Amino acid sequence: MSIVAGRVRAGCSHVDILKATFPGGSITGCPKIRAMEIIDELEPDRRGAYMEIIDELEPHVRHVYTGAIGYLGLHRNLDLNVAIRTAIISQGMAHFSVGGGVVFDSDEVAEFEETLHKGRTLFGVIGG
């Protein structure tokens, strides 16, 4: 768990903060801006501000995967987590995404197998 604190610039909303911080660097890779550009080039889906709000979920590839799930408190507090291994059930269909972390010395076959394992686990829970 990480706790991040700071001063919010005048005129900056909670949504502005979310747009600037999600997905986290642990999800996108480094350097973050270039990694996000590559993700946009490779994925067929445009994620706009790189976040989802479940109440306004629109169908696309990632759904809420790597987005922010949490709450805005009444006293200017914000508690969030990064949505991984998360499924959304809508209109009788379950939607989920899986992924893996690729680093300099990754074994691409092992990463692919790990991704399949994550998908099978979620599918097993949802599909029985």
C-alpha positions as CSV (number, residue, x, y, z in Angstrom):
1,M,0.0,0.0,0.0
2,S,1.2,3.5,-0.8
3,I,-0.1,6.7,0.7
4,V,0.3,9.8,-1.4
5,A,-0.3,13.3,-0.1
6,G,0.1,16.7,-1.6
7,R,-1.5,20.1,-2.1
8,V,-4.0,20.4,-4.9
9,R,-3.7,23.4,-7.2
10,A,-6.6,25.8,-7.2
11,G,-9.2,24.8,-9.7
12,C,-8.0,21.2,-9.9
13,S,-10.7,18.6,-9.2
14,H,-10.5,15.0,-7.9
15,V,-11.2,13.9,-11.5
16,D,-8.2,16.0,-12.7
17,I,-6.0,14.2,-10.2
18,L,-7.2,10.8,-11.3
19,K,-6.6,11.6,-14.9
20,A,-3.1,12.7,-14.2
21,T,-2.2,9.6,-12.0
22,F,-3.9,6.6,-13.5
23,P,-2.8,4.1,-14.6
24,G,0.1,3.9,-12.2
25,G,3.6,3.6,-13.3
26,S,3.7,0.0,-12.0
27,I,1.1,-0.8,-14.6
28,T,2.3,1.1,-17.6
29,G,6.1,0.8,-17.3
30,C,8.9,3.3,-17.6
31,P,9.2,5.9,-18.9
32,K,5.5,6.3,-18.2
33,I,4.6,8.8,-20.9
34,R,6.3,6.8,-23.7
35,A,5.0,3.5,-22.3
36,M,1.4,5.0,-22.5
37,E,2.0,6.1,-26.1
38,I,3.1,2.6,-27.0
39,I,0.1,1.1,-25.3
40,D,-2.2,3.4,-27.3
41,E,-0.5,2.4,-30.5
42,L,-0.8,-1.4,-29.8
43,E,-4.3,-1.6,-28.2
44,P,-7.3,-1.3,-30.4
45,D,-9.2,0.6,-27.7
46,R,-8.9,4.3,-26.8
47,R,-9.1,4.7,-23.1
48,G,-9.5,8.5,-23.1
49,A,-8.2,9.6,-19.7
50,Y,-6.8,6.2,-18.9
51,M,-9.4,5.6,-16.3
52,E,-12.9,4.1,-15.9
53,I,-15.8,5.1,-13.7
54,I,-17.9,2.0,-13.2
55,D,-21.2,3.9,-13.2
56,E,-20.3,5.2,-16.7
57,L,-18.8,2.0,-18.0
58,E,-18.8,1.8,-21.8
59,P,-17.8,-1.4,-23.6
60,H,-14.2,-1.6,-24.6
61,V,-11.3,-3.9,-24.3
62,R,-9.9,-3.0,-20.9
63,H,-13.2,-2.2,-19.1
64,V,-12.0,-1.2,-15.6
65,Y,-8.7,-3.1,-15.8
66,T,-5.9,-0.9,-14.4
67,G,-8.3,1.9,-13.7
68,A,-9.2,3.4,-10.3
69,I,-11.8,1.9,-8.0
70,G,-12.6,3.5,-4.7
71,Y,-14.4,6.4,-3.2
72,L,-14.4,10.1,-2.7
73,G,-15.0,11.0,0.9
74,L,-17.0,13.9,2.2
75,H,-13.9,15.4,3.9
76,R,-11.7,15.8,0.8
77,N,-10.3,12.3,1.1
78,L,-9.9,9.8,-1.7
79,D,-9.2,6.1,-1.2
80,L,-8.5,4.1,-4.4
81,N,-6.9,0.9,-5.6
82,V,-5.7,-0.3,-9.0
83,A,-8.2,-2.7,-10.6
84,I,-6.5,-5.9,-11.6
85,R,-8.1,-9.3,-11.6
86,T,-11.4,-7.6,-11.7
87,A,-14.5,-8.6,-13.6
88,I,-17.6,-6.5,-14.6
89,I,-20.9,-8.3,-15.2
90,S,-23.2,-6.5,-17.5
91,Q,-26.3,-7.7,-19.4
92,G,-25.5,-11.3,-18.5
93,M,-21.9,-11.1,-19.8
94,A,-18.8,-11.1,-17.7
95,H,-15.9,-8.9,-19.0
96,F,-12.3,-9.0,-17.6
97,S,-8.8,-8.3,-18.8
98,V,-5.5,-9.8,-17.8
99,G,-2.0,-8.7,-18.4
100,G,1.6,-9.2,-17.3
101,G,4.7,-7.2,-16.5
102,V,7.3,-7.3,-19.2
103,V,10.8,-6.1,-18.1
104,F,14.2,-6.1,-19.6
105,D,15.0,-9.7,-18.8
106,S,11.5,-11.2,-19.2
107,D,11.0,-14.6,-20.7
108,E,8.2,-13.9,-23.2
109,V,6.9,-17.5,-23.1
110,A,6.7,-17.5,-19.3
111,E,4.9,-14.1,-19.3
112,F,2.4,-15.4,-21.9
113,E,1.8,-18.5,-19.8
114,E,1.3,-16.4,-16.6
115,T,-1.2,-14.3,-18.5
116,L,-3.1,-17.4,-19.6
117,H,-3.1,-18.7,-16.0
118,K,-4.5,-15.4,-14.7
119,G,-7.3,-15.6,-17.3
120,R,-8.1,-19.2,-16.6
121,T,-8.4,-18.4,-12.9
122,L,-10.9,-15.6,-13.5
123,F,-12.7,-17.7,-16.0
124,G,-12.9,-20.6,-13.5
125,V,-14.4,-18.4,-10.8
126,I,-16.9,-16.8,-13.2
127,G,-17.7,-19.7,-15.4
128,G,-17.6,-22.5,-12.8
